[in-house]
């Protein structure tokens, strides 16, 4: 089945964020032309057939580090094989410090019609602790420049549950995010990964993870704030104004095929998942040598499919259909206010239920496996 969605992992960053364990390459000068050439070569070497696509997503890393010419070159490389539909969603992840009138207009001219803006916080002390390059004042300037260039669909990323010692005012961050009038908000709880600066700080006892009750309170406060402002909390981490759900990300939750290009990029053809080697230098060398940069493959078993169907179903407001025989299992969750069950048998998590998503999905999967 041909993939209808394309993800390109752009690894370049000005600096590694304190919490980041993604595949990145810190570069003062970004080799955008060589990178675009490698993307074109990877498509050729993997013998990818020509296809029409509904979405293209440049993630990272920091795709905006490619500048105007680099984003144009990468999208041209993709379009040589993948033809976007007339209404295709074409997204790039952007950091505020990379936005200028010149770059924004170049992105629009290249076909970009959606931006995911990496804000994370409006507190300068928190941004510095995260090793972000921008400050809070750069955010409204960047958003104004994007809109002046014609980019209406702008999503804002925020991170919650930072250590209490940072004295971050979460309510203020939510208010300032709303004041930007974004079409979409993505909300991520801070996680501590080994091998990151944050992981090392925590291991040395210099940083203490936010307690579970703070995590829950901040998640629920965001839910209440954004839904009261007219946003739909349509997926555990995502809010959208009417008509602005992220179509590319929704393809992952629906389990449809997608093509992954670039270092560490994952793809799915409907039967098999594959992922590229993670290190940029290794991916670059393999592609230059005419090799498929595959780092691994996994054919989905019936058990895998069952687990994924339950988990992916419960993480969106589309929900999951349950059988009458499963009502006894989910009845305590419904009584606790974690889920609702519609007359048509669709089970949907509430905001409180999403905080327990792993446990609920695990219990339902175990019940269906018997």
C-alpha positions in Angstrom: 0.0 0.0 0.0 1.6 3.3 -1.0 2.2 5.8 1.8 0.0 8.9 1.6 2.1 10.8 4.2 5.8 11.7 4.3 8.0 12.6 7.3 11.5 14.0 6.8 13.7 14.1 9.8 16.0 17.2 9.7 18.6 16.7 12.4 20.3 20.1 12.5 20.2 22.2 15.7 22.0 25.2 17.1 22.2 23.5 20.5 20.9 20.4 22.2 18.0 21.1 24.5 18.6 19.8 28.1 15.7 17.3 27.8 16.3 16.1 24.2 17.3 12.6 23.3 16.4 12.8 19.6 18.8 12.3 16.7 20.3 15.7 16.1 23.5 17.2 14.7 24.7 20.5 16.2 26.1 22.6 13.3 27.2 26.2 13.2 26.8 26.1 9.4 24.0 23.9 8.1 24.8 21.8 5.0 21.3 22.3 3.6 22.2 21.6 -0.1 24.0 18.3 0.7 21.1 17.3 3.0 18.6 17.9 0.3 20.7 15.9 -2.1 20.8 13.0 0.3 17.0 13.0 0.7 16.7 12.8 -3.1 19.3 10.0 -3.1 17.5 8.1 -0.3 14.3 8.1 -2.3 16.1 6.8 -5.3 18.1 4.1 -3.5 15.0 2.8 -1.7 13.2 2.6 -5.1 10.3 4.5 -3.7 7.5 4.6 -6.3 5.9 7.8 -7.4 2.8 8.6 -5.3 0.3 11.3 -4.4 0.5 12.4 -0.8 -1.8 14.2 1.6 0.8 15.5 4.0 4.5 16.3 4.2 6.1 17.0 7.6 9.6 18.3 8.2 10.5 17.5 11.8 13.6 17.4 13.8 15.9 18.6 15.1 15.1 22.0 13.9 14.0 22.2 10.2 13.9 25.9 10.3 17.7 25.9 10.6 17.6 25.0 6.8 16.5 28.5 6.1 14.4 29.4 3.1 16.7 27.8 0.4 17.1 24.6 2.4 13.4 24.0 3.0 12.7 24.7 -0.6 15.4 22.3 -1.7 14.2 19.5 0.6 10.6 19.9 -0.5 11.7 19.9 -4.1 13.5 16.6 -3.5 10.4 15.1 -2.0 8.2 16.4 -4.7 10.3 14.7 -7.3 8.7 11.4 -6.2 5.8 12.4 -4.0 3.2 14.7 -5.6 1.2 16.7 -2.9 -2.6 16.9 -3.4 -4.0 20.3 -4.1 -5.0 20.7 -0.4 -2.0 18.8 1.1 -0.9 19.9 4.5 2.8 20.8 4.5 4.3 21.4 7.9 7.7 22.5 9.2 8.8 22.7 12.8 10.2 26.2 13.5 12.2 27.8 16.3 11.4 31.5 16.9 15.0 32.6 16.4 15.0 31.3 12.8 12.0 33.3 11.7 12.6 36.3 9.5 10.6 38.0 6.8 12.8 36.5 4.1 12.7 32.9 5.5 9.0 33.0 6.2 8.1 34.2 2.7 10.5 31.6 1.2 8.7 28.8 3.2 5.3 29.9 1.9 6.6 30.1 -1.7 7.9 26.5 -1.3 4.4 25.3 -0.4 4.6 25.3 3.4 1.1 26.0 4.8 1.5 25.0 8.5 4.1 25.7 11.1 4.7 24.1 14.5 6.4 26.8 16.6 8.7 25.6 19.4 7.8 27.9 22.2 7.9 25.5 25.2 7.6 28.4 27.8 7.3 32.1 28.2 9.7 32.3 31.1 13.2 33.2 30.2 14.7 31.4 33.2 12.9 28.2 32.1 14.0 28.6 28.5 17.6 29.1 29.6 17.4 26.0 31.8 16.0 24.0 28.8 19.0 25.3 26.7 16.6 27.0 24.3 18.2 29.6 22.1 15.3 32.0 22.0 13.8 34.2 24.7 10.1 34.8 25.5 10.1 38.2 23.6 11.1 36.4 20.4 7.8 34.4 20.3 5.2 37.1 19.4 7.6 38.7 17.0 8.1 35.4 15.2 4.4 34.6 15.1 3.6 38.1 13.7 6.2 37.6 11.0 4.8 34.2 10.0 1.3 35.6 9.7 2.5 38.6 7.7 4.0 36.0 5.3 0.6 34.3 4.9 1.0 31.4 7.4 -2.4 31.2 9.2 -2.1 27.7 10.5 0.4 28.0 13.4 0.6 25.4 16.2 2.4 26.3 19.4 4.4 23.7 21.4 4.4 23.9 25.2 6.2 21.8 27.9 4.6 21.3 31.3 5.7 19.7 34.6 9.1 21.3 34.8 10.9 21.0 38.2 9.2 23.1 40.9 12.5 24.8 41.8 12.2 26.8 38.5 9.2 28.6 39.9 7.4 28.6 36.6 4.0 30.2 36.5 2.0 27.7 34.4 -1.2 29.7 34.4 0.6 32.7 32.9 2.2 30.5 30.2 -1.3 29.3 29.2 -2.7 32.8 29.1 0.2 34.0 26.9 -0.2 31.1 24.6 -3.9 31.9 24.1 -3.0 35.5 23.5 -1.1 34.5 20.4 -4.3 33.1 19.0 -2.8 29.9 17.6 -4.9 27.5 15.6 -3.4 24.5 17.4 -1.5 23.7 20.6 0.7 20.7 21.4 1.3 20.0 25.0 4.1 17.7 26.3 4.9 16.6 29.8 8.6 16.9 30.6 10.3 13.5 30.6 13.7 12.6 31.9 15.8 10.5 29.5 19.2 9.0 30.3 22.1 10.4 28.4 20.6 13.9 28.2 21.8 16.9 30.3 18.6 16.6 32.3 19.1 12.9 32.9 22.6 13.6 34.2 21.4 16.5 36.4 18.8 14.2 37.9 21.2 11.3 38.4 23.5 13.7 40.4 20.6 14.9 42.5 20.8 18.5 41.1 17.3 18.3 39.7 14.1 16.7 41.0 11.3 15.6 38.8 7.9 17.3 39.2 5.7 15.2 41.5 2.9 13.2 40.0 0.2 15.5 41.5 1.8 18.6 39.9 1.9 16.8 36.5 -1.8 15.9 36.8 -2.8 19.4 38.0 -0.9 21.2 35.1 -2.3 18.8 32.5 -5.9 19.3 33.7 -5.4 23.1 34.0 -4.3 23.2 30.4 -7.3 21.1 29.4 -9.7 23.4 31.2 -8.0 26.6 29.8 -7.9 25.6 26.2 -11.3 23.9 26.0 -12.9 26.9 27.6 -11.3 29.0 24.9 -13.0 26.9 22.2 -10.2 24.4 21.4 -11.0 20.8 20.9 -8.8 18.5 23.0 -8.9 15.9 20.3 -5.8 13.8 21.3 -4.0 13.3 24.6 -1.4 16.0 23.7 -3.1 18.1 21.1 -5.7 20.8 21.0 -7.2 22.4 17.8 -9.6 25.2 16.9 -12.3 24.0 14.5 -10.9 22.7 11.2 -7.3 22.8 12.3 -6.5 19.3 13.6 -3.0 18.2 12.6 -3.7 15.9 9.6 -0.1 14.5 9.5 0.0 13.5 13.1 -3.5 12.1 12.9 -2.2 9.7 10.2 0.0 8.0 12.9 -2.9 7.6 15.3 -5.0 6.1 12.5 -2.3 3.5 11.7 -2.1 4.4 8.0 1.1 4.0 5.9 3.7 6.8 5.9 7.1 7.2 4.5 10.1 8.2 6.7 13.2 9.9 5.3 16.4 11.1 7.0 18.4 9.9 10.0 16.3 8.0 12.6 13.1 8.5 10.6 10.5 5.8 11.0 8.1 4.6 8.3 5.2 2.1 7.9 3.8 0.4 4.8 0.8 -1.2 6.4 2.6 -4.5 7.3 6.1 -3.6 8.4 7.7 -0.8 10.4 11.2 0.3 9.5 13.6 2.9 10.8 16.7 4.5 9.5 20.1 4.6 11.3 20.0 7.3 13.9 23.3 9.1 13.6 23.4 11.8 11.0 27.0 11.0 9.9 26.2 7.3 9.5 23.0 8.0 7.6 24.8 10.5 5.3 27.7 8.0 4.6 25.3 5.2 3.8 23.2 7.2 1.4 26.3 8.6 -0.3 27.6 5.1 -0.7 24.4 4.1 -2.5 23.0 2.0 0.4 19.6 1.9 2.0 20.2 3.5 5.4 17.7 1.1 7.1 18.6 0.6 10.8 15.9 -2.0 11.5 12.6 -3.5 10.6 9.6 -5.0 12.4 6.8 -7.0 10.9 3.7 -6.4 13.0 2.3 -9.5 14.6 -1.4 -10.0 15.5 -0.4 -9.2 19.1 1.3 -6.0 18.0 -1.7 -4.9 16.0 -4.1 -5.6 18.9 -2.0 -3.6 21.3 -1.6 -0.7 18.9 -5.3 -0.6 17.9 -6.3 -0.3 21.6 -3.7 2.3 22.5 -4.1 4.4 19.4 -7.9 4.3 19.7 -7.9 5.4 23.3 -5.6 8.4 22.8 -8.0 10.3 20.5 -11.5 11.6 20.9 -12.6 9.2 18.1 -12.3 6.5 20.8 -12.5 2.7 20.5 -15.5 0.4 19.9 -16.0 -2.1 22.7 -18.1 -5.2 22.8 -21.0 -5.6 25.4 -18.9 -8.3 27.1 -16.3 -5.6 27.9 -18.6 -3.3 29.7 -17.9 -5.0 33.0 -14.2 -4.4 32.7 -14.6 -0.7 31.9 -17.5 0.0 34.3 -15.2 1.0 37.2 -13.3 3.4 34.9 -16.6 5.0 33.9 -17.6 5.4 37.5 -14.3 7.0 38.3 -14.8 9.6 35.5 -11.9 8.3 33.4 -13.9 7.2 30.4 -17.3 7.6 28.8 -19.2 4.9 26.8 -21.5 6.2 24.1 -24.7 4.4 23.1 -22.9 3.1 20.0 -20.4 1.4 22.2 -17.5 3.8 21.6 -15.2 4.1 24.6 -13.5 7.5 25.0 -11.1 8.7 27.6 -11.8 11.9 29.5 -8.9 14.2 30.4 -8.4 12.4 33.7 -8.5 9.1 31.8 -5.7 10.2 29.4 -3.5 10.7 32.5 -4.0 6.9 33.0 -3.8 6.0 29.3 -1.1 3.3 29.6 -2.8 1.5 32.4 -6.3 1.6 30.8 -4.9 0.5 27.4 -2.9 -2.3 29.0 -6.0 -3.6 30.9 -8.2 -3.6 27.9 -5.5 -5.2 25.7 -5.0 -8.0 28.3 -8.8 -8.6 28.4 -8.9 -8.9 24.6 -5.9 -11.2 24.5 -7.6 -13.9 26.6 
